[in-house]
Amino acid sequence: MKQISILIAIVFLMISCKQEKSEKETLSNDQLIAKAKEIHERVITLDTHCDINIKNFTDSINYTQDLNSQITLPKMNQGGLDVAWFIVYTGQDSLTPSGYAKAYDIAMSKFDAIHKLAKEIAPDQIELALTSDDVRRIHKKGKKVAMIGIENGYPVGLDIANVKKFHDLGARYMSLSHNGHSQLCDSNTGEADGIWLHNGLSDLGKEVIAEMNTHGIMIDVSHPSKESMRQMIELTKAPIIASHSSARALCDHSRNLDDEQLEWLKENGGVVQTVAFTSYLNTAKFEKRVVKEVEIGKQIADSMGVTWLEREEVMKLSTEEKEKYYDFLGTMAAIRRAKVKKMDNLPPAVDVVDFVNHIDYMVDKIGIDHVGISSDFDGGGGIEGWSDASETFNVTIELVKRGYTEEQIEKLWSGNLLRVLDEVQKVARELQKS
């Protein structure tokens, strides 16, 4: 009887799949867009990585206005982006007391900015969420949702008590390094020269992993080295995330996850948030296009009286100098996006199709429950078709074109990430009890 029931279920599933495929093939463009719109409005759309500039969190200049930044409240409304994880980012500097102190101050200024947006600037439009229940409650009220992630554990310094302090300020994920080895772990950037500081995690980094488990902060493996990731998975008692990475099999960049790392993540129960970052999606298209975009960028820099710097030169800057240069890059990028839209005969840009190709690959490789979506807006992210938050709907359109169901799209946009957050916080409660 049980075998007959299973056979019947399989037959119904095959019929359902055929019907879905047939529906996809016969939908007109207008019908497809209408279907995508209905899904987009029903699911909670969540982007795990949006960088911020504290200059955009003042009484006179802020996210209630349609600024040049890729993410603002008007752009979120226009594109139907419900949840933005704002990032407390600090660039890597010297592993010294003065370096840690500067990084801590920068981190605190960004925490303050995010809290100011939610509590003072636009409390009627956006609220800070700390749990998945908060996300759903705030979304149900018709408001946008802010969440906080930390990019680079460098501001923890040597004081492990800062982990709880950052949690209490709202941080719900943290990567232990960025571009360059931190005091906590090695970075993926070590691949370039083969020089490693810790051969994975430092002793302090191992303590920080345990502390993150205890307080319910998701471990982010997007920037740490492969060996660091392996050791994190070995130590953690909770699922992990890659907050903004794509598939290395499709684009060979050290910031992406190879098939072995994807399998580790699946076995751990985590999620990889596919990132809309051109150079992490399609190498051939990126390299042809970037030549022209760099040329335009240099022209803009010259008009602004700024010296254009190559990546290696930027990495050598002090924390303050990097922040200043990144401010310029944000302004320049907005100007360049506007100029490029009016230009013809440019090499094809990396676009939403390339982006969803990575989603397809990783879903096929590790399953629909372990893949999500991120932009890295205002941190270098943005592609043709999803160049800022106002174009968020285009991602859903492409997913519908590929035949993803509403249930699958909900998982990709928010369900998987929120499930991991729930599990991480459940582990924390159990650890605190014991």
C-alpha positions in Angstrom: 0.0 0.0 0.0 2.8 2.4 0.9 4.6 1.6 -2.4 1.4 2.3 -4.3 1.0 5.7 -2.5 4.6 6.6 -3.3 4.0 5.6 -7.0 0.9 7.8 -7.1 2.8 10.7 -5.6 5.5 10.4 -8.2 3.0 10.3 -11.0 1.2 13.4 -9.7 4.6 15.2 -9.3 5.5 14.3 -12.9 2.2 15.6 -14.2 2.6 18.8 -12.1 6.1 19.4 -13.5 4.9 18.9 -17.0 2.0 21.3 -16.4 4.3 23.9 -14.9 6.7 23.6 -17.9 3.8 23.8 -20.3 2.5 26.9 -18.5 5.9 28.5 -18.6 6.2 27.9 -22.3 2.7 29.3 -23.2 2.8 32.4 -21.0 2.9 35.6 -22.9 5.4 38.3 -21.8 2.6 40.3 -20.2 1.3 37.2 -18.4 4.7 36.3 -17.2 5.3 39.8 -15.8 1.8 39.8 -14.1 2.6 36.4 -12.5 6.0 37.7 -11.3 4.4 40.8 -9.9 1.9 38.8 -7.9 4.7 36.6 -6.5 7.0 39.6 -5.8 4.3 41.3 -3.8 3.5 38.2 -1.8 7.0 37.1 -0.8 9.3 38.9 1.5 12.3 40.1 -0.5 15.5 40.3 1.5 19.0 41.5 0.5 21.8 40.4 2.9 24.4 43.0 1.9 24.0 46.7 1.5 26.9 48.9 2.4 26.4 52.3 3.9 28.0 55.7 4.1 27.3 57.5 7.4 27.2 60.8 5.5 23.8 59.6 4.2 22.4 59.2 7.7 22.1 62.9 8.8 19.1 65.1 9.3 19.7 66.9 6.0 20.9 64.0 3.8 19.4 60.6 4.4 17.7 57.5 2.9 14.2 59.2 2.8 15.6 61.0 -0.2 16.4 59.6 -3.6 20.1 59.9 -3.3 22.7 58.7 -5.8 23.4 55.6 -3.6 22.1 52.3 -4.9 19.8 51.8 -1.9 17.4 54.3 -0.4 13.8 54.0 0.9 12.4 55.4 -2.3 14.4 52.9 -4.4 13.3 50.1 -2.0 9.7 51.1 -2.5 10.0 51.4 -6.3 11.7 48.0 -6.7 9.8 46.1 -4.0 12.8 45.3 -1.8 11.4 44.6 1.7 14.5 43.9 3.9 17.9 45.4 3.7 20.8 44.2 5.8 22.9 47.4 6.3 26.6 46.6 6.8 28.9 47.7 9.5 32.1 47.5 7.5 35.6 48.4 8.4 38.6 48.1 6.1 41.6 46.0 7.2 44.4 47.9 8.8 47.3 47.2 11.1 46.9 44.5 13.8 47.8 47.0 16.6 45.9 48.6 19.5 45.6 51.9 17.6 44.3 50.0 14.5 41.7 48.2 16.6 40.6 51.4 18.3 40.1 53.2 15.0 38.1 50.2 13.6 35.9 50.1 16.7 35.1 53.8 16.3 34.2 53.4 12.7 32.0 50.4 13.5 30.2 52.3 16.2 29.6 55.2 13.9 27.9 52.8 11.5 25.8 51.2 14.2 24.7 54.7 15.3 23.8 55.6 11.7 21.6 52.6 11.2 19.8 53.1 14.6 19.3 56.8 13.7 17.6 55.9 10.5 15.2 53.5 12.2 14.6 55.5 15.3 14.8 59.2 14.4 15.0 59.8 10.6 12.3 57.5 9.3 10.6 55.4 12.1 7.4 55.7 10.2 9.0 53.9 7.2 11.5 51.5 8.5 12.2 49.5 11.6 15.2 47.4 12.9 14.6 43.7 13.1 16.5 41.3 15.3 14.6 38.0 14.6 12.6 36.5 11.8 9.4 37.2 13.8 10.4 40.9 13.8 10.9 40.8 10.0 7.4 39.4 9.4 5.8 41.7 12.0 7.3 44.8 10.5 6.6 43.7 7.0 3.0 43.1 7.8 2.7 46.7 9.0 3.8 47.9 5.6 7.2 49.2 6.7 10.6 48.4 5.3 12.9 46.3 7.4 16.5 47.1 8.5 18.9 44.4 9.7 22.6 44.6 10.6 25.6 42.6 9.5 29.2 43.1 10.3 31.8 42.9 7.4 35.2 42.2 9.0 35.6 41.2 12.6 38.6 43.5 12.9 36.8 46.0 15.2 36.4 43.2 17.8 40.0 43.9 18.5 41.4 41.7 21.2 38.3 42.1 23.4 36.0 39.2 23.0 33.3 41.1 25.0 32.8 43.2 21.9 31.0 40.2 20.3 28.1 40.5 22.7 28.2 44.3 22.5 27.8 44.1 18.8 25.0 41.6 19.1 23.2 43.9 21.6 23.5 46.7 19.0 21.7 44.5 16.5 24.4 42.6 14.6 23.0 39.3 13.4 25.9 38.1 11.2 29.6 38.8 11.1 32.5 37.8 8.9 35.8 37.4 10.7 37.9 39.0 7.9 37.7 41.2 4.8 40.3 41.9 2.2 43.5 41.1 4.2 44.1 38.8 7.2 42.6 40.0 10.5 43.5 39.1 14.0 40.7 36.4 13.8 41.3 34.5 10.6 42.9 34.5 7.2 41.2 36.2 4.2 40.6 34.8 0.8 43.0 37.4 -0.5 45.9 35.1 0.7 45.4 33.1 -2.5 47.0 35.8 -4.5 50.4 35.5 -2.9 50.1 32.3 -0.9 50.9 34.1 2.4 48.8 33.1 5.4 48.9 34.5 8.8 47.0 31.9 10.8 46.6 29.0 8.4 42.9 29.4 9.0 41.6 30.7 12.3 43.6 32.2 15.1 43.2 31.1 18.6 41.2 34.3 19.3 39.1 33.6 16.2 38.2 30.2 17.5 37.0 31.8 20.7 35.0 34.4 18.7 33.2 31.5 16.8 32.1 30.0 20.1 31.0 33.5 21.3 29.0 34.1 18.2 27.3 30.7 18.7 26.5 31.6 22.3 24.9 35.0 21.4 23.1 34.0 18.1 25.2 35.8 15.5 25.4 34.0 12.1 29.0 33.2 10.9 29.6 34.7 7.5 32.2 33.0 5.3 32.1 35.2 2.3 35.5 36.9 2.8 37.6 34.4 4.9 39.9 31.8 3.3 38.8 28.3 2.4 40.7 26.8 5.2 39.2 29.4 7.6 35.8 28.3 6.4 36.6 24.6 6.9 37.7 25.3 10.5 34.6 27.4 11.2 32.3 24.6 10.1 34.3 22.2 12.2 33.9 24.4 15.3 30.4 25.9 14.9 27.4 24.4 16.6 25.0 26.3 14.2 24.5 26.8 10.5 26.6 29.4 8.7 26.0 31.8 5.8 28.0 33.2 2.9 26.4 36.7 2.9 27.5 37.7 -0.6 29.3 35.0 -2.7 28.6 33.1 -5.9 29.7 29.9 -7.6 33.4 29.5 -8.3 32.7 26.8 -10.9 31.1 29.5 -13.1 33.5 32.3 -12.2 36.9 31.5 -10.8 37.3 34.2 -8.2 38.6 33.6 -4.6 35.5 35.4 -3.3 33.3 32.6 -4.7 32.7 29.2 -3.2 34.0 26.1 -5.0 32.0 22.9 -5.2 33.6 21.5 -2.1 32.8 24.6 -0.1 29.2 24.5 -1.4 29.0 20.8 -0.2 30.4 21.8 3.2 27.8 24.5 3.5 25.0 22.1 2.5 26.0 19.6 5.1 26.2 22.3 7.7 22.6 23.4 6.9 23.7 26.9 5.8 22.9 29.2 2.9 24.9 31.0 0.2 23.5 34.4 -0.7 24.3 34.7 -4.5 25.8 38.1 -5.1 25.1 40.6 -7.9 28.8 41.6 -8.3 30.0 41.8 -11.9 33.5 40.4 -11.5 32.1 37.4 -9.5 29.6 36.4 -12.1 31.0 36.3 -15.6 34.7 36.8 -16.1 34.7 37.1 -19.9 31.9 39.7 -20.0 33.4 41.6 -17.0 36.9 41.8 -18.5 35.6 43.2 -21.8 33.3 45.7 -20.2 35.5 46.8 -17.4 38.1 48.3 -19.8 35.6 50.8 -21.0 34.1 51.4 -17.5 37.5 52.1 -16.0 38.2 54.6 -18.8 34.9 56.4 -18.0 35.7 56.2 -14.3 39.1 57.8 -14.8 37.5 60.6 -16.8 35.1 61.2 -13.9 37.9 61.1 -11.4 39.9 63.6 -13.3 36.9 66.0 -13.5 36.5 65.7 -9.7 40.2 66.3 -9.1 40.8 62.8 -7.7 43.7 60.5 -8.5 42.5 57.2 -9.8 44.0 54.3 -7.8 44.3 50.6 -8.7 43.1 48.0 -6.3 46.6 47.2 -5.0 47.2 50.9 -4.3 43.8 51.2 -2.4 44.8 48.2 -0.2 47.9 50.1 1.0 45.9 53.1 2.2 45.2 53.8 5.9 41.7 53.2 7.2 40.8 56.9 6.9 42.3 57.1 3.4 40.3 54.1 2.3 37.1 55.5 3.7 37.7 58.7 1.8 38.5 56.9 -1.4 35.5 54.7 -1.1 33.3 57.8 -0.7 34.7 59.0 -4.1 34.0 55.6 -5.7 30.4 55.7 -4.6 29.9 59.1 -6.1 31.8 58.2 -9.2 29.9 54.9 -9.7 26.5 56.7 -9.6 27.7 59.2 -12.2 29.1 56.4 -14.3 25.9 54.4 -14.2 24.0 57.4 -15.5 26.5 58.0 -18.3 26.7 54.4 -19.4 22.9 54.1 -19.7 23.1 56.8 -22.5 26.0 55.2 -24.3 25.8 52.8 -27.3 28.2 50.2 -28.7 29.6 49.2 -25.3 30.5 45.5 -24.7 27.6 43.6 -23.1 27.3 44.1 -19.4 27.1 41.3 -16.8 23.3 41.1 -16.2 20.5 39.5 -14.3 20.7 36.4 -16.6 24.3 35.9 -15.5 23.3 36.3 -11.9 20.5 33.8 -12.0 22.8 31.4 -13.8 24.7 31.2 -10.5 21.5 30.7 -8.6 20.6 27.8 -11.0 24.0 26.2 -10.6 24.0 26.3 -6.9 20.4 25.1 -6.6 21.2 22.2 -8.8 24.4 21.5 -6.8 23.2 21.8 -3.2 19.4 22.3 -3.3 16.9 25.0 -3.2 17.1 25.2 0.7 20.7 26.5 0.7 20.7 29.4 -1.8 19.7 33.1 -1.4 20.1 36.5 -2.8 22.3 39.6 -2.1 23.4 42.7 -4.0 26.5 44.3 -2.3 24.9 47.6 -3.3 27.1 50.6 -2.5 30.0 48.3 -2.0 30.8 47.5 -5.6 27.7 45.4 -6.4 25.1 46.0 -9.1 24.5 44.5 -12.5 22.6 45.3 -15.7 19.0 44.9 -14.7 19.6 45.1 -11.0 21.8 48.2 -10.8 20.1 49.5 -7.7 17.2 48.6 -5.3 14.6 50.2 -7.7 15.2 47.3 -10.1 14.8 44.5 -7.6 11.6 43.2 -9.4 13.8 42.2 -12.4 15.3 39.4 -10.4 11.9 37.9 -9.6 11.0 38.2 -13.3 14.0 36.2 -14.3 13.3 33.5 -11.6 9.8 33.1 -12.9 11.1 32.9 -16.5 13.3 30.0 -15.3 10.3 28.1 -14.0 10.9 28.6 -10.2 7.7 28.3 -8.2 6.4 30.8 -5.7 7.5 28.6 -2.9 11.0 28.3 -4.3 11.2 32.0 -5.0 10.2 32.7 -1.4 13.0 30.5 -0.1 15.5 32.2 -2.4 14.4 35.7 -1.4 14.2 35.3 2.3 13.0 32.0 3.6 16.3 30.2 3.6 18.2 33.0 5.3 15.5 33.5 8.0 15.5 29.8 8.6 19.2 29.8 9.3 18.8 32.9 11.6 16.1 31.0 13.5 18.4 27.9 13.9 21.4 30.0 15.0 19.3 31.8 17.6 17.8 28.5 18.8 21.3 27.1 19.3 22.2 30.3 21.2 19.3 29.9 23.6 20.3 26.3 24.2 23.9 27.2 24.9 22.9 30.0 27.3 20.7 27.6 29.2 23.6 25.1 29.6 
